[in-house]
Amino acid sequence: MSYKGHMNFERDFAFGDKLKEIGIATNETIFCCNHFSHNGKVTYDDGARIAGERNYLVSYDGMEVEF
């Protein structure tokens, strides 16, 4: 799995699937899409809807994550 450029939802989902396939992640793993290009023309709400369909989160400026 190798490519150049920014990640996108398709690549994020494929990467998450690969991590599950090789046993590094499970269905309980929390995935969060981040580092979007400003040229993507996707609003946060649209991105959150798209990511939410696969149970992923979408980051936003100032987001903090606690473990």
Order of alpha helices (4+ residues) and beta strands (2+ residues): alpha-beta-alpha-beta
